[in-house]
Amino acid sequence: MPPFPGNIDMEVILQTETDRGYVEVDLGAITRNFRICADKMQHGQKLLAVIKANGYGHGAVPVARRLEGEPGLFGFAVATAQEAYALRGAGITSPILILGYVAPEHYERLIRSRVRIPVFRADQPEQIAQAAARAGEPALVHLAVDTGMGRIGVRPDEEGMAYVRRLLQTKGILAEGMFTHFARADETDQSYSQLQLGRFTAFRDRIREETGFSFRYCHASNSAAILELPEAHLDLARIGITLYGLEPSGEVDVVGPGLTPALSVKSSIVFLKTLKQGESVSYGSLYTAPEDRRVATIPLGYADGIPRGLSCKGSVLIRGQRCPILGRVCMDQFMVDVTHLSEVSEGDEVVLLGRQGDEEIRAEEIGAISGRFNYELVCLLTERLHRVYRE
Ligand SMILES: *Cc1c(COP(=O)(O)O)cnc(C)c1O
């Protein structure tokens, strides 16, 4: 035997990774969440499942494979060209829309892959037309309209109208859709969303009157608006955070409609010891034992996406009980207090996020404690954490 095997068995590597800790994704929960939101749509209105940022950390390809073919699904929305290629590479054939600016280097390949490109910049129609000519196929585009988010999009005014006319006259471009994005749909007071929706539909109507053209798909709603603003559903709605069972904000109820979180983070105790009175834990010795304490070491850290902001705050679940985090969270490990558990051993399951027994730690709770937004928390679970899929 050579000292280092040339052929490392991937199964063995993945198994070991799973032992250190893993992200468990319940695809059944994602399907149920999708169906609950699809039921809120009227006849003919469809959903675009937003699976940018690797499906908010849940895994874009497994989520897309699971949802493809669901009644009520129009297709998928992503943030970047690379995310679109990854889906096409995995055999996803549904419509895909990119939601942000895409550099011209990608246009030809995106056109060939039938990926919808958002347009709003002055230089885009010409560049896209050239790429369409090279590809020998028309480009499908969605016009982004800025009705009050102030991010991307043409304004719904005279200048916007001139842009639309130019777009409609450009050979090789099929203007399939127009969309806008709400800045405050996650607030109880929907007056700003109403204002945005009014500007959007007025612009849509003006385009129809002045050019005779109707965009096939008009869309405005995000998750919050899907739950709270039915008049904004139009032709398509973009479902992101609620697909994963998480809250758009504290002002939007997701428990009432029956949405459930799909993602858990699990690990196990790798080391147990007694910390003697006066001894301390982790960098900076921020925790010193007031008397003898039982302390467990968990082999995950901020390089896995566990917020360092949980240092000396927050807790994990072991044997169905909350165990407080002691001292600083390190890059790859952290410690918790298990003194109050009647029984505990090395190898015990540790739930950092999700349910164990009757207890649950939600992304919103960890977000609030660590100063990290719930969307951000799940997106930032790193690739080092292996994803395990369950039904
Ligand atoms: C991310 C995003 C969404 C999804 O928002 P959620 O709040 O997660 O539902 C919808 N539309 C656009 C343009 C986005 O960028």
The ligand as a Tripos MOL2 file, in Angstrom:
@<TRIPOS>MOLECULE
LIG
   15    15     1     0     0
SMALL
NO_CHARGES

@<TRIPOS>ATOM
      1 C1        -34.9180   37.8460   -3.8500 C.3       1 LIG1
      2 C2        -36.0210   38.3870   -4.6420 C.ar      1 LIG1
      3 C3        -37.3190   37.8880   -4.4820 C.ar      1 LIG1
      4 C4        -37.7110   36.9220   -3.3840 C.3       1 LIG1
      5 O1        -37.9680   37.6640   -2.2040 O.3       1 LIG1
      6 P1        -38.5460   36.9150   -0.9120 P.3       1 LIG1
      7 O2        -38.7090   38.0030    0.0980 O.co2     1 LIG1
      8 O3        -37.4950   35.9390   -0.4880 O.co2     1 LIG1
      9 O4        -39.7910   36.2570   -1.3170 O.co2     1 LIG1
     10 C5        -38.2850   38.3160   -5.3680 C.ar      1 LIG1
     11 N1        -38.0060   39.2110   -6.3250 N.ar      1 LIG1
     12 C6        -36.7770   39.7510   -6.4910 C.ar      1 LIG1
     13 C7        -36.5390   40.7340   -7.5710 C.3       1 LIG1
     14 C8        -35.7430   39.3700   -5.6440 C.ar      1 LIG1
     15 O5        -34.5400   39.9130   -5.7970 O.3       1 LIG1
@<TRIPOS>BOND
     1     1     2 1
     2     2     3 ar
     3     2    14 ar
     4     3     4 1
     5     3    10 ar
     6     4     5 1
     7     5     6 1
     8     6     7 2
     9     6     8 1
    10     6     9 1
    11    10    11 ar
    12    11    12 ar
    13    12    13 1
    14    12    14 ar
    15    14    15 1
@<TRIPOS>SUBSTRUCTURE
     1 LIG1         1 GROUP 0 **** ****
